[in-house]
Amino acid sequence: MKQKSSCKHIFKNFCTLSICENYNKYCIGEKNCLFFIKSDNKTIIVQNPHNSRNEEYIGGNKRNISKTIVSKQIHNNLDSKNNNDFLENEDEDSDFQLFDISTTSITPNIKSLCIDWSDKTLQIPKYQRKFVWTIKQSSLFIESLMLDLPIPTLMFFIDENENNIIIDGQQRMKSLLYFLGTITKEEAPVKEQKYINFKLQGLQENSPWYNKKFSDFSETDQKKLRNKKLNVTLIKLKNPKDLTSIFYIFERLNKGGTILNAQEIRNCIYSGSFNDFLLELNKYDNWRKIFTSDEDICRQKDVELILRFFALYDDLENYKKPMKDFLSKYMEEPSIRYMEKSKLDDKEQLFKRTVDAIIMCLGEKPFHIKNGLNSSVCDAVMLAFANHINNIPENVDSNYEKLKQNKDFYSYVSKSSNDVNSVVQRISIAESFLFPNLGEIRSIKLYDLPVSAGVGNWMDDDNIPFELYQTNNLNADFAVKVSGDSMEPKICNGDILLIKKQSDILTSDIGIFIYYNKVYCKKFVKAKATYLMSLNQQYKPIRIEDKDEFIINGKVIDIIHIDNQIDSNKKCVQCGEPVWNNSNYCWEHYKYHNAESK
């Protein structure tokens, strides 16, 4: 039997329509069920794709039938895939999780769901794909309800505010809300205005609901539709603050059909100021020039690239595969999820400067390698540009062409690209090719710890004594020399810490902090409370309260141990002791010499 049109997307889009010979109505695929309406317009076959059982409805009567040729041919077309190499290893397994959730099955009627929508206790998260059903598809769904045909279960996630978030069934739910007029013109997006109070289209002319609006229904039919009960599964976390379990539940639901990908899940369960920020930043004009096709930007892939950029920029040293878990843990961090506006403004400036520089130097769609946009090339090059945003050479475009031809780089962006070594190496290679003067020595301010400091940006206070320290690390804004053993064994007395100046920091990062006019180097921990932790367990943690005078000054990005700072092969020109920091002096005379030169 020949199909008149491809059915390869039958599971990828809810209720995608395909015309089949002998079933000259439509095949409607949604999640786990297929619906076939035979040419007599009276016979409907409901088929489960995971077994051979089919149910045939004729005039409301049900009987089991054997597997049909129609379903077999549709399944033969499901396996075609796009060769776009946008997101690699998206299906790599996550760490095993024990699910700390509860599920409940309910059967609310449509009227109560409409009330919940009006009360804003039933919501569609911002991540959700746009309303993609045609009026014809929505009409067939409404008719199916009136015919008492089986409808797949809706799925809602109960968030920490006790709102019901639709995670499976948006198209069906919005079809009802538009048809009944629950969604008003004021709240409907401009492109969806045509759906408000739509007429049922695509039905047979002898259908009792042909070409009718809901207001045209008889009083009996209006009551029937409003009172129609729908099957709903509610998913709730036993610990509302632990979102890990719900993420893996979403993933397992996806195994039965294409519902949500990783970023769509994140944007649902990690809602907050940072999520809104990502969605808004995704509209930036120069960022849109990175992409060329709908395949590049469908289903939040573009938003995930922005998330990857920030997560790797902020926390590359703590990266662990798989990438999707790394991104989820980053977005789950409260300081990220509910980031304050001033910090979002800093991130926006960094992102836009980076994207602007890439478009200006490399041109539009710069990350399309072979079949399409390669996300590994994107994050490697973007991080390289961001790390050297103030030192971009004029020949960076020719350097980029050399980078794309490098066999090692290509290997790290194409095979096992989310392995820790691949991520670290491709970023390192990108930096070495694009910015070959990475090893150039420069001077930054070096402060002794502990120091006294007023509440504020003490690094800009010239009254606080400092030395000049030479480094080839272009990401370091200043350095501190450690005094004490509170951070042993990782950081020892006399070690030099290179610091990247920033006003926010992730849990478990080591940073530089002001706490009541004193400067500390500690590990930052934020859970139910905020603490500054010493690595040496002989020291008690410092608990930070909201009322405390507390400022984050920066993040430790490199540690130069005291043994590596002294060159025993060279002697101080004044005292004969080993020299320090590639100079001609020991530490004591180095400080004196720098003070004189200043």
ChimeraX attribute file (.defattr): number of C-alpha atoms within 10 A of each C-alpha:
attribute: neighborCount
match mode: 1-to-1
recipient: residues
	/A:1	9
	/A:2	9
	/A:3	15
	/A:4	11
	/A:5	11
	/A:6	14
	/A:7	23
	/A:8	18
	/A:9	19
	/A:10	24
	/A:11	22
	/A:12	17
	/A:13	19
	/A:14	23
	/A:15	27
	/A:16	20
	/A:17	21
	/A:18	22
	/A:19	18
	/A:20	23
	/A:21	15
	/A:22	14
	/A:23	19
	/A:24	16
	/A:25	20
	/A:26	20
	/A:27	25
	/A:28	24
	/A:29	23
	/A:30	22
	/A:31	23
	/A:32	14
	/A:33	20
	/A:34	20
	/A:35	21
	/A:36	24
	/A:37	22
	/A:38	18
	/A:39	15
	/A:40	11
	/A:41	14
	/A:42	11
	/A:43	17
	/A:44	22
	/A:45	21
	/A:46	21
	/A:47	23
	/A:48	16
	/A:49	18
	/A:50	9
	/A:51	8
	/A:52	13
	/A:53	14
	/A:54	20
	/A:55	18
	/A:56	20
	/A:57	17
	/A:58	13
	/A:59	11
	/A:60	12
	/A:61	9
	/A:62	13
	/A:63	10
	/A:64	12
	/A:65	14
	/A:66	11
	/A:67	16
	/A:68	13
	/A:69	9
	/A:70	17
	/A:71	18
	/A:72	12
	/A:73	14
	/A:74	20
	/A:75	14
	/A:76	11
	/A:77	13
	/A:78	15
	/A:79	9
	/A:80	9
	/A:81	7
	/A:82	9
	/A:83	9
	/A:84	16
	/A:85	18
	/A:86	24
	/A:87	16
	/A:88	18
	/A:89	15
	/A:90	13
	/A:91	12
	/A:92	12
	/A:93	12
	/A:94	13
	/A:95	9
	/A:96	7
	/A:97	11
	/A:98	8
	/A:99	14
	/A:100	15
	/A:101	16
	/A:102	10
	/A:103	13
	/A:104	10
	/A:105	13
	/A:106	14
	/A:107	13
	/A:108	14
	/A:109	16
	/A:110	20
	/A:111	18
	/A:112	13
	/A:113	19
	/A:114	20
	/A:115	13
	/A:116	15
	/A:117	18
	/A:118	15
	/A:119	10
	/A:120	12
	/A:121	16
	/A:122	20
	/A:123	18
	/A:124	21
	/A:125	18
	/A:126	14
	/A:127	21
	/A:128	18
	/A:129	15
	/A:130	13
	/A:131	15
	/A:132	15
	/A:133	19
	/A:134	15
	/A:135	18
	/A:136	16
	/A:137	23
	/A:138	27
	/A:139	25
	/A:140	18
	/A:141	21
	/A:142	18
	/A:143	19
	/A:144	13
	/A:145	17
	/A:146	16
	/A:147	11
	/A:148	11
	/A:149	15
	/A:150	13
	/A:151	14
	/A:152	16
	/A:153	16
	/A:154	20
	/A:155	19
	/A:156	23
	/A:157	24
	/A:158	20
	/A:159	18
	/A:160	13
	/A:161	8
	/A:162	12
	/A:163	15
	/A:164	23
	/A:165	21
	/A:166	20
	/A:167	23
	/A:168	24
	/A:169	20
	/A:170	22
	/A:171	21
	/A:172	21
	/A:173	19
	/A:174	18
	/A:175	26
	/A:176	23
	/A:177	22
	/A:178	22
	/A:179	23
	/A:180	22
	/A:181	18
	/A:182	18
	/A:183	21
	/A:184	15
	/A:185	16
	/A:186	8
	/A:187	10
	/A:188	14
	/A:189	12
	/A:190	9
	/A:191	9
	/A:192	14
	/A:193	16
	/A:194	13
	/A:195	22
	/A:196	19
	/A:197	22
	/A:198	21
	/A:199	20
	/A:200	22
	/A:201	19
	/A:202	15
	/A:203	16
	/A:204	12
	/A:205	10
	/A:206	7
	/A:207	9
	/A:208	14
	/A:209	22
	/A:210	16
	/A:211	16
	/A:212	15
	/A:213	17
	/A:214	19
	/A:215	13
	/A:216	12
	/A:217	14
	/A:218	12
	/A:219	10
	/A:220	8
	/A:221	15
	/A:222	16
	/A:223	12
	/A:224	15
	/A:225	21
	/A:226	16
	/A:227	14
	/A:228	16
	/A:229	17
	/A:230	18
	/A:231	15
	/A:232	18
	/A:233	17
	/A:234	18
	/A:235	21
	/A:236	21
	/A:237	20
	/A:238	13
	/A:239	11
	/A:240	15
	/A:241	11
	/A:242	13
	/A:243	20
	/A:244	18
	/A:245	18
	/A:246	20
	/A:247	20
	/A:248	19
	/A:249	14
	/A:250	20
	/A:251	20
	/A:252	11
	/A:253	14
	/A:254	15
	/A:255	9
	/A:256	13
	/A:257	17
	/A:258	18
	/A:259	21
	/A:260	21
	/A:261	16
	/A:262	22
	/A:263	20
	/A:264	22
	/A:265	21
	/A:266	23
	/A:267	24
	/A:268	21
	/A:269	24
	/A:270	20
	/A:271	18
	/A:272	17
	/A:273	15
	/A:274	22
	/A:275	24
	/A:276	16
	/A:277	17
	/A:278	19
	/A:279	18
	/A:280	11
	/A:281	16
	/A:282	19
	/A:283	12
	/A:284	13
	/A:285	12
	/A:286	17
	/A:287	21
	/A:288	15
	/A:289	14
	/A:290	21
	/A:291	19
	/A:292	14
	/A:293	10
	/A:294	8
	/A:295	15
	/A:296	19
	/A:297	18
	/A:298	11
	/A:299	19
	/A:300	20
	/A:301	19
	/A:302	24
	/A:303	22
	/A:304	23
	/A:305	21
	/A:306	19
	/A:307	21
	/A:308	22
	/A:309	20
	/A:310	20
	/A:311	20
	/A:312	21
	/A:313	16
	/A:314	17
	/A:315	15
	/A:316	16
	/A:317	12
	/A:318	12
	/A:319	20
	/A:320	16
	/A:321	18
	/A:322	18
	/A:323	21
	/A:324	22
	/A:325	18
	/A:326	19
	/A:327	23
	/A:328	22
	/A:329	15
	/A:330	23
	/A:331	24
	/A:332	21
	/A:333	16
	/A:334	17
	/A:335	16
	/A:336	22
	/A:337	18
	/A:338	18
	/A:339	17
	/A:340	13
	/A:341	12
	/A:342	10
	/A:343	14
	/A:344	17
	/A:345	12
	/A:346	12
	/A:347	14
	/A:348	15
	/A:349	12
	/A:350	16
	/A:351	21
	/A:352	17
	/A:353	15
	/A:354	22
	/A:355	22
	/A:356	16
	/A:357	18
	/A:358	24
	/A:359	16
	/A:360	12
	/A:361	18
	/A:362	16
	/A:363	14
	/A:364	17
	/A:365	17
	/A:366	19
	/A:367	21
	/A:368	19
	/A:369	18
	/A:370	10
	/A:371	11
	/A:372	19
	/A:373	24
	/A:374	21
	/A:375	24
	/A:376	26
	/A:377	24
	/A:378	21
	/A:379	25
	/A:380	23
	/A:381	26
	/A:382	24
	/A:383	22
	/A:384	24
	/A:385	23
	/A:386	22
	/A:387	19
	/A:388	17
	/A:389	16
	/A:390	10
	/A:391	13
	/A:392	16
	/A:393	15
	/A:394	9
	/A:395	11
	/A:396	18
	/A:397	16
	/A:398	13
	/A:399	17
	/A:400	19
	/A:401	13
	/A:402	12
	/A:403	20
	/A:404	16
	/A:405	10
	/A:406	14
	/A:407	9
	/A:408	14
	/A:409	20
	/A:410	17
	/A:411	13
	/A:412	22
	/A:413	24
	/A:414	17
	/A:415	12
	/A:416	14
	/A:417	22
	/A:418	23
	/A:419	16
	/A:420	17
	/A:421	14
	/A:422	20
	/A:423	23
	/A:424	17
	/A:425	17
	/A:426	24
	/A:427	23
	/A:428	16
	/A:429	20
	/A:430	25
	/A:431	22
	/A:432	16
	/A:433	20
	/A:434	24
	/A:435	21
	/A:436	14
	/A:437	14
	/A:438	15
	/A:439	12
	/A:440	11
	/A:441	12
	/A:442	12
	/A:443	15
	/A:444	18
	/A:445	17
	/A:446	22
	/A:447	21
	/A:448	17
	/A:449	18
	/A:450	15
	/A:451	16
	/A:452	13
	/A:453	18
	/A:454	13
	/A:455	15
	/A:456	15
	/A:457	12
	/A:458	17
	/A:459	18
	/A:460	8
	/A:461	11
	/A:462	8
	/A:463	9
	/A:464	13
	/A:465	12
	/A:466	18
	/A:467	20
	/A:468	18
	/A:469	20
	/A:470	17
	/A:471	18
	/A:472	13
	/A:473	17
	/A:474	18
	/A:475	16
	/A:476	22
	/A:477	17
	/A:478	20
	/A:479	26
	/A:480	25
	/A:481	18
	/A:482	22
	/A:483	18
	/A:484	13
	/A:485	17
	/A:486	21
	/A:487	21
	/A:488	13
	/A:489	10
	/A:490	12
	/A:491	22
	/A:492	19
	/A:493	17
	/A:494	19
	/A:495	20
	/A:496	25
	/A:497	25
	/A:498	26
	/A:499	23
	/A:500	20
	/A:501	19
	/A:502	16
	/A:503	14
	/A:504	17
	/A:505	21
	/A:506	19
	/A:507	16
	/A:508	14
	/A:509	17
	/A:510	23
	/A:511	25
	/A:512	24
	/A:513	22
	/A:514	22
	/A:515	19
	/A:516	14
	/A:517	17
	/A:518	15
	/A:519	23
	/A:520	19
	/A:521	25
	/A:522	23
	/A:523	22
	/A:524	22
	/A:525	19
	/A:526	17
	/A:527	9
	/A:528	6
	/A:529	10
	/A:530	16
	/A:531	18
	/A:532	22
	/A:533	21
	/A:534	21
	/A:535	19
	/A:536	14
	/A:537	11
	/A:538	9
	/A:539	12
	/A:540	12
	/A:541	16
	/A:542	14
	/A:543	13
	/A:544	15
	/A:545	11
	/A:546	8
	/A:547	6
	/A:548	10
	/A:549	13
	/A:550	18
	/A:551	18
	/A:552	20
	/A:553	22
	/A:554	22
	/A:555	27
	/A:556	21
	/A:557	18
	/A:558	15
	/A:559	16
	/A:560	15
	/A:561	16
	/A:562	17
	/A:563	11
	/A:564	11
	/A:565	17
	/A:566	18
	/A:567	18
	/A:568	12
	/A:569	8
	/A:570	17
	/A:571	17
	/A:572	19
	/A:573	14
	/A:574	10
	/A:575	12
	/A:576	12
	/A:577	19
	/A:578	19
	/A:579	24
	/A:580	23
	/A:581	17
	/A:582	14
	/A:583	17
	/A:584	19
	/A:585	23
	/A:586	24
	/A:587	18
	/A:588	12
	/A:589	18
	/A:590	19
	/A:591	15
	/A:592	13
	/A:593	14
	/A:594	13
	/A:595	13
	/A:596	8
	/A:597	7
	/A:598	7
